[in-house]
């Protein structure tokens, strides 16, 4: 791994975060608290990330990807978790993306050698000086790296499509009494690993602290026509891609809720909804329900609900505006917004007010 040229700036005011990083939190005092993750991640692009965020998942991307929300007028989605491109690691590139997003969870890199472990640990220490409320994860890919990485950092426990899994070079006891993030693998696989790392042993080995986990597999398998369920993979030939992923996400959440392991606080609880909604689900200019089939006179550039395409949500492409009088209205395009604001004399929350034209 190449060394980073990170320059630490003076610490600025930290934003409110949806969960406390383990280095700043008290040690878990019960087995139940050590087993409950603070977050469950789903790292993929919009619109799948939009649905995951609404359902309570921690959303994010790998450093070489983007959320792709730029084409949606009414979607504001935070990068809560930033993963690294482990096939082509570059700490400087990662730090640049980290500064761009300031994520709550940062998967810094895979430590395949003891030297990697030393360098990534120092990078995490430096970043934490500037961003103390971020959770930092390093993935040890050799037994020696586990001991080198600071105890107050989180160890990534590889379970997914990585060429190396944790049991290829270590035993569960090597990970106990450490902060752990379960990387990849289906929910049952993650649950089995969680039990191996936390359940009581004959030697009274302390449990690991399961900080979080993530799994992105359902987004990829959706294109093969299946969704994940608590009863295994199911055919999704009758569903669109977005609904296929959404069903997997609902089933994943239900899996953890049944075991009382769903996070107590989610990013959506702290950062707010990704899609702003009007007070009434109607278009301000026409009064028609946003989810009704539009009239043939709808503007050409209007977001149009199509009952044959439930994967498309017209509200995500709407213009939703809050006003000082307490109204929140939805428009299909800019011309409708300008007309209604002029007619009603509305002032937006940000203070902008459309100019009045004096009639001749």
C-alpha positions in Angstrom: 0.0 0.0 0.0 1.2 3.5 -0.8 1.6 5.9 2.1 -0.8 8.8 2.5 0.1 12.5 2.4 -2.8 13.3 4.7 -2.4 16.8 6.3 -4.5 17.1 9.5 -6.3 20.3 9.8 -7.7 21.8 13.0 -10.8 20.0 14.2 -14.1 21.8 13.2 -17.5 21.4 14.8 -18.7 17.9 14.2 -22.2 17.3 12.9 -24.7 15.1 14.8 -24.2 11.5 13.9 -26.7 8.6 14.0 -24.4 6.5 16.1 -21.4 6.9 18.4 -18.1 5.5 17.2 -16.8 2.7 19.4 -13.7 4.6 20.4 -15.9 7.3 22.0 -18.6 5.0 23.4 -18.7 3.0 26.7 -17.8 -0.7 26.4 -20.8 -3.0 26.1 -21.8 -4.2 29.5 -24.1 -7.0 28.5 -24.0 -9.8 25.9 -27.1 -8.3 24.3 -25.5 -4.9 23.8 -22.3 -6.4 22.3 -24.4 -8.3 19.8 -26.7 -5.5 18.6 -25.2 -3.6 15.6 -25.3 0.2 15.6 -25.9 0.1 11.8 -26.6 -2.3 9.0 -25.3 -1.1 5.6 -26.4 -1.4 2.1 -23.9 0.2 -0.3 -25.4 0.8 -3.8 -26.6 3.5 -6.0 -30.0 5.3 -6.3 -32.8 4.4 -6.6 -32.1 1.2 -4.7 -30.2 3.2 -2.0 -33.2 5.6 -1.7 -35.4 2.6 -0.7 -32.8 1.2 1.6 -32.3 4.5 3.4 -36.1 4.8 3.9 -36.2 1.3 5.4 -33.5 2.2 7.9 -30.3 0.9 6.3 -27.1 2.8 6.4 -26.4 3.8 2.8 -23.2 4.6 1.0 -20.8 3.8 -1.8 -17.4 2.6 -2.7 -14.9 5.4 -3.2 -14.8 4.9 -7.0 -18.6 5.0 -7.4 -21.3 7.7 -7.0 -24.8 7.5 -5.6 -26.1 8.8 -9.0 -28.8 11.0 -7.4 -27.9 14.0 -9.6 -30.7 13.2 -12.1 -33.3 13.3 -9.4 -34.7 16.7 -8.5 -36.2 15.6 -5.2 -33.7 13.1 -3.7 -31.2 14.1 -1.1 -29.3 11.0 0.1 -26.3 11.1 2.4 -23.2 9.0 2.0 -23.2 7.5 5.5 -20.7 4.8 4.8 -17.7 5.1 2.5 -16.0 1.8 1.3 -12.6 1.5 -0.4 -11.6 0.0 -3.7 -9.7 -2.9 -2.2 -8.5 -4.1 -5.6 -6.7 -0.9 -6.3 -5.9 0.8 -2.9 -4.8 4.4 -2.8 -5.0 6.1 0.6 -4.6 9.6 -0.9 -7.5 9.0 -3.3 -9.6 7.6 -0.4 -8.9 10.6 1.8 -10.0 12.9 -1.0 -13.3 11.2 -1.2 -13.6 11.0 2.6 -13.2 14.8 2.8 -15.8 15.2 0.1 -18.5 13.2 2.0 -17.3 13.1 5.6 -19.0 9.8 6.2 -20.2 8.3 9.5 -18.4 5.0 8.7 -15.1 4.7 6.8 -13.8 1.4 5.6 -10.2 2.6 5.1 -8.6 -0.5 3.5 -7.5 -4.1 3.6 -4.3 -4.9 5.5 -2.8 -7.8 3.7 0.5 -7.5 5.4 1.7 -6.2 8.8 3.1 -3.1 7.1 -0.3 -2.4 5.6 -1.8 -2.7 9.1 0.7 -0.2 10.5 0.1 2.3 7.7 -3.7 2.1 7.8 -3.7 2.3 11.6 -1.7 5.5 11.4 -4.1 6.9 8.7 -7.1 6.2 10.9 -5.4 7.9 13.9 -4.7 11.0 11.7 -8.2 11.1 10.3 -9.7 10.7 13.8 -7.8 13.8 15.0 -9.9 15.8 12.5 -13.1 13.8 12.4 -13.4 12.2 15.9 -17.0 11.1 15.5 -16.5 8.8 12.5 -16.3 5.0 12.9 -13.0 3.7 11.3 -12.7 0.2 9.9 -9.6 -1.7 8.8 -9.9 -5.2 7.3 -7.1 -7.4 8.5 -6.2 -10.0 5.9 -3.6 -11.8 7.9 -3.4 -12.9 11.5 -0.6 -10.6 12.4 -2.6 -7.5 11.3 -5.3 -8.3 13.9 -2.8 -7.6 16.7 -1.3 -4.5 15.1 -4.5 -2.6 14.5 -5.4 -0.4 17.5 -8.0 -1.9 19.9 -10.3 1.1 19.6 -10.5 0.8 15.8 -13.0 -1.6 14.2 -11.9 -4.8 12.5 -13.6 -5.7 9.2 -14.5 -9.4 9.3 -14.7 -10.6 5.7 -17.5 -13.0 4.8 -18.6 -12.0 1.3 -17.0 -12.2 -2.1 -13.5 -11.4 -0.9 -10.9 -14.0 -2.0 -10.0 -14.4 1.7 -12.5 -15.0 4.4 -11.7 -14.6 8.1 -11.5 -18.4 8.8 -8.9 -18.7 6.1 -6.2 -17.2 8.3 -7.6 -16.9 11.8 -9.9 -18.4 14.4 -13.0 -16.7 16.0 -11.1 -16.4 19.3 -8.6 -14.0 17.5 -11.4 -11.5 17.0 -13.0 -11.7 20.4 -12.8 -8.6 22.7 -12.5 -6.4 19.6 -14.9 -4.1 17.7 -16.2 -6.0 14.6 -17.9 -5.1 11.3 -19.2 -8.1 9.4 -18.3 -7.5 5.7 -20.6 -9.1 3.2 -22.3 -12.5 3.3 -26.1 -13.1 3.5 -28.0 -12.4 6.7 -27.9 -16.0 7.9 -24.2 -16.2 7.3 -23.7 -13.0 9.2 -25.9 -14.2 12.1 -23.8 -17.4 12.3 -20.6 -15.4 12.4 -22.1 -13.1 15.1 -22.9 -16.1 17.2 -19.4 -17.5 16.8 -17.9 -14.2 17.9 -20.2 -13.5 20.8 -21.7 -16.6 22.3 -20.3 -17.8 25.7 -17.5 -20.2 25.6 -16.1 -22.8 28.1 -13.0 -20.7 28.5 -15.1 -17.5 29.2 -13.6 -15.7 26.3 -15.0 -12.1 26.1 -17.4 -11.5 23.3 -16.7 -9.3 20.3 -18.5 -6.1 20.0 -20.5 -6.2 16.8 -20.5 -2.6 15.6 -22.1 -3.1 12.2 -22.5 -5.1 9.1 -23.3 -4.7 5.4 -24.4 -6.8 2.5 -25.1 -5.7 -1.1 -25.7 -9.0 -2.8 -29.5 -8.6 -3.4 -28.8 -5.6 -5.7 -26.7 -7.7 -8.0 -28.8 -10.9 -7.9 -31.9 -8.8 -8.7 -30.7 -8.5 -12.3 -30.7 -12.3 -12.4 -34.4 -12.4 -11.5 -34.4 -13.3 -7.8 -34.9 -11.6 -4.4 -33.7 -12.8 -1.0 -36.1 -13.9 1.6 -36.0 -15.5 5.0 -36.9 -18.7 3.2 -34.1 -18.4 0.7 -33.9 -16.9 -2.8 -37.2 -16.5 -4.6 -38.2 -15.9 -8.3 -38.8 -12.3 -9.1 -39.8 -12.7 -12.8 -43.1 -10.9 -12.1 -41.3 -7.9 -10.5 -39.3 -4.9 -11.7 -35.7 -4.6 -10.6 -36.4 -1.9 -8.0 -39.2 -3.8 -6.4 -37.1 -7.0 -6.4 -34.3 -5.2 -4.4 -36.9 -3.6 -2.2 -38.4 -7.0 -1.3 -34.9 -8.3 -0.4 -34.3 -5.2 1.8 -37.7 -5.7 3.6 -36.8 -9.4 4.2 -33.3 -8.5 5.5 -34.8 -6.0 8.0 -37.4 -8.5 9.1 -34.7 -11.2 9.6 -32.8 -8.9 12.1 -36.0 -7.6 13.7 -37.1 -11.2 14.5 -33.8 -11.6 16.4 -34.1 -8.2 18.1 -30.9 -7.1 16.4 -32.1 -4.3 14.3 -30.3 -1.0 15.1 -32.1 1.3 17.6 -31.3 4.4 15.6 -31.0 4.7 11.8 -29.5 7.4 9.6 -32.9 8.4 8.4 -33.9 9.1 12.0 -31.1 11.7 12.3 -30.7 13.1 8.7 -34.4 13.1 7.7 -36.1 11.6 4.7 -34.3 11.4 1.4 -37.4 12.4 -0.6 -39.3 15.5 0.5 -43.1 15.1 0.5 -45.8 17.7 0.1 -48.5 18.1 2.7 -51.0 16.5 0.3 -50.0 14.0 -2.4 -51.2 16.2 -5.2 -49.7 18.4 -7.9 -50.2 22.0 -6.8 -51.1 23.2 -10.3 -53.7 20.6 -11.2 -54.8 19.1 -7.9 -54.5 15.6 -9.3 -53.1 12.8 -7.1 -49.4 12.3 -7.8 -49.9 8.6 -8.1 -52.9 8.7 -10.4 -52.6 8.1 -14.1 -52.1 11.6 -15.6 -54.4 13.3 -18.0 -53.3 13.5 -21.7 -52.7 17.2 -21.2 -49.8 16.7 -18.7 -46.7 18.8 -19.6 -44.2 17.0 -21.7 -41.5 17.4 -19.1 -43.7 16.4 -16.1 -42.8 13.4 -14.0 -45.5 10.9 -14.9 -46.8 8.0 -12.8 -47.0 4.9 -14.8 -49.1 2.1 -13.2 -47.3 -0.4 -15.4 -43.9 0.7 -14.1 -44.1 0.7 -10.2 -40.3 1.1 -10.1 -40.6 4.7 -11.1 -41.7 7.2 -8.4 -42.7 10.6 -9.8 -42.3 12.3 -6.5 -38.5 11.7 -6.7 -38.4 13.9 -9.9 -40.9 16.5 -8.6 -40.1 20.0 -7.4 -41.1 20.2 -3.7 -41.0 23.6 -2.0 -41.6 24.8 1.6 -43.1 28.2 2.2 -43.2 30.6 5.0 -46.9 30.3 5.5 -46.4 26.6 6.3 -47.3 25.1 3.0 -45.3 22.4 1.3 -46.3 22.0 -2.3 -45.2 19.7 -5.2 -44.9 20.8 -8.8 -44.3 18.9 -12.0 -42.0 21.5 -13.6 -40.6 25.0 -13.1 -43.3 26.8 -15.1 -46.0 25.5 -12.8 -44.0 26.4 -9.7 -43.5 30.0 -10.9 -47.2 30.4 -11.8 -48.5 29.2 -8.5 -46.0 31.2 -6.5 -46.9 34.3 -8.4 -50.7 33.8 -8.1 -50.6 33.0 -4.4 -47.8 35.5 -3.5 -45.8 32.7 -1.8 -42.5 33.2 -0.2 -40.1 30.3 0.0 -38.5 29.3 3.3 -35.1 30.4 2.0 -36.4 33.9 1.6 -36.7 34.0 -2.2 -39.9 35.7 -3.4 -40.9 35.8 -7.1 -41.1 39.4 -8.4 -44.5 40.9 -8.8 -45.3 42.4 -12.2 -47.2 45.7 -12.1 -50.0 45.6 -14.7 -50.1 48.5 -17.2 
